[in-house]
Amino acid sequence: MEEKLSFYEFTQLSKEEQYNLAFTLGEFINASEKGNVRFALYKLLNSYVEAVYDSTENKIITLTSFLKSD
């Protein structure tokens, strides 16, 4: 991956490529749980990625990326 990948370029990648980058290069920030749903936050380059997991089915429900706001 190019180090200067923009937020827009990241959002244009396939979901599988987004998952791979977030989980291999992203810095884990925090996680929380509500029922059988787990929310995990990763910092990736100049943005953040939230992964939502169904812990019962052991699968990703959604992956949402957003820019840091000050």
Secondary structure, DSSP 8 states (H G I E B T S, - for coil): --TT--HHHHHHS-HHHHHHHHHHHSEEEEEEEETTEEEEEEEETTEEEEEEEETTTTEEEEEEEEE---
